[in-house]
């Protein structure tokens, strides 16, 4: 048997099929829950920012606040807690996705999830420092409302990256 045929037989033993029993199914209940949490968190943030929150912003370096928000009063009353709900759902979805029964929790998905969370968290903090600490601050969606809490978002993303790092083999 030649060397080439032995190498090709070794490759055939390891299945690249994502539905193979060793790798697990692509869509498990945990993966669907993770997707629902992440998309729900993004949807909550977009709905609050675009449809409900009072219009705030900067005009010529002067903060302008319009306290006439629209939408359901119960969600308006939550104010800044809406960001915690949205980002919390996103982070929880990512943590749930780090399990071995999901595509992000095994194989290359772990590395992608880990490095993705680390880099997005670092980028979030860098964008905050560059844009919001200048004089006048730039008017960037969500960043201008969160102010110093942007650091929590960036650090939380990095912490979620560590949940992926614990799954790396």
C-alpha positions in Angstrom: 0.0 0.0 0.0 1.4 3.3 -1.0 1.9 6.2 1.4 -0.6 8.3 -0.5 -3.4 5.7 -0.2 -2.7 5.4 3.5 -3.1 9.1 4.0 -6.3 9.2 2.0 -7.7 6.4 4.1 -6.9 8.3 7.2 -8.7 11.3 5.9 -11.8 9.2 5.1 -11.9 8.0 8.7 -12.5 11.4 10.0 -15.8 12.6 8.8 -16.3 16.2 7.7 -20.0 15.7 7.8 -21.5 18.2 10.3 -24.3 15.8 11.0 -22.1 12.9 11.9 -22.6 11.5 15.5 -19.1 12.5 16.6 -19.7 16.1 15.7 -23.3 16.3 16.7 -26.3 17.9 14.9 -26.2 21.4 13.6 -29.6 22.4 15.1 -30.0 21.2 18.6 -32.6 22.6 21.1 -29.7 24.5 22.9 -28.6 26.1 19.6 -32.1 27.3 18.8 -32.4 28.7 22.3 -29.1 30.5 21.9 -30.2 31.9 18.6 -33.5 33.1 20.0 -31.7 34.8 22.9 -29.2 36.5 20.7 -31.7 37.7 18.1 -34.1 38.7 20.8 -31.5 40.8 22.5 -30.6 42.5 19.3 -34.2 43.0 18.5 -34.9 44.5 22.0 -32.0 47.0 21.6 -33.1 48.1 18.1 -36.8 48.4 19.2 -35.8 50.4 22.3 -33.3 52.6 20.5 -35.3 53.3 17.3 -38.9 53.2 18.6 -39.1 54.0 22.2 -36.2 55.9 23.8 -36.4 59.6 24.1 -34.3 61.3 21.3 -31.0 62.4 22.7 -28.0 63.6 20.9 -25.3 66.3 20.5 -25.7 69.5 18.4 -22.5 71.6 18.2 -21.1 69.9 21.3 -24.1 70.7 23.5 -26.2 67.7 24.7 -29.8 67.9 23.6 -32.4 65.9 25.4 -36.0 65.4 24.2 -37.8 63.5 27.0 -40.9 62.7 24.8 -40.3 59.0 24.1 -42.9 57.0 22.2 -44.1 53.4 22.6 -45.3 51.4 25.6 -45.0 53.3 28.9 -43.7 50.2 30.7 -40.7 49.9 28.4 -40.1 53.7 28.6 -40.0 53.5 32.4 -37.2 51.0 32.2 -35.0 53.6 30.6 -31.3 52.4 30.8 -32.4 49.0 32.0 -33.5 48.3 28.4 -29.8 48.1 27.5 -29.1 45.6 30.3 -32.0 43.4 29.1 -30.8 43.5 25.5 -27.1 43.0 26.1 -27.9 40.5 28.8 -29.9 38.4 26.4 -27.1 38.6 23.8 -24.4 37.5 26.3 -26.6 34.8 27.7 -27.2 33.5 24.2 -23.5 33.4 23.6 -22.9 31.5 26.8 -25.6 29.0 26.0 -24.0 28.6 22.5 -20.7 27.6 24.1 -22.0 24.2 25.0 -20.7 21.1 23.0 -24.2 20.4 21.6 -24.1 23.6 19.5 -21.9 24.3 16.5 -20.1 27.1 18.3 -19.3 24.8 21.2 -17.2 22.3 19.4 -14.3 22.1 16.9 -13.4 25.3 15.1 -16.6 27.0 16.4 -15.0 27.3 19.9 -12.0 29.3 18.5 -14.3 31.4 16.3 -16.6 32.2 19.3 -13.7 32.8 21.7 -11.6 35.1 19.4 -14.8 36.8 18.1 -15.9 37.7 21.6 -12.4 38.9 22.6 -12.0 41.0 19.5 -15.5 42.5 19.5 -15.1 43.4 23.2 -11.8 45.0 22.6 -13.1 46.9 19.6 -16.2 48.0 21.6 -13.9 49.6 24.3 -11.6 51.1 21.8 -14.4 52.7 19.8 -15.9 54.0 23.0 -12.6 55.7 24.1 -11.9 57.1 20.6 -15.3 58.5 19.9 -16.9 59.3 23.3 -14.0 60.8 25.2 -13.3 63.4 22.5 -14.6 66.9 22.7 -17.4 67.1 21.5 -18.4 63.4 21.7 -19.5 61.8 18.5 -23.2 60.9 18.2 -23.0 57.1 17.8 -26.0 54.9 18.4 -26.1 53.2 21.8 -22.5 54.4 22.7 -23.7 57.9 23.6 -26.5 56.6 25.8 -24.4 54.0 27.7 -21.5 56.4 28.5 -19.2 54.7 31.0 -21.3 51.5 30.9 -19.7 50.8 27.5 -16.8 49.4 29.5 -19.1 46.8 31.0 -20.3 45.8 27.6 -16.8 45.3 26.3 -15.6 43.5 29.4 -18.7 41.3 29.4 -18.0 40.3 25.8 -14.5 39.3 26.8 -15.8 37.4 29.7 -18.1 35.5 27.4 -15.0 34.8 25.3 -13.6 33.0 28.3 -16.6 30.7 28.5 -15.6 29.6 25.0 -12.0 29.3 26.0 -12.9 26.7 28.7 -14.4 24.5 25.9 -11.2 24.6 23.7 -9.5 21.3 23.5 
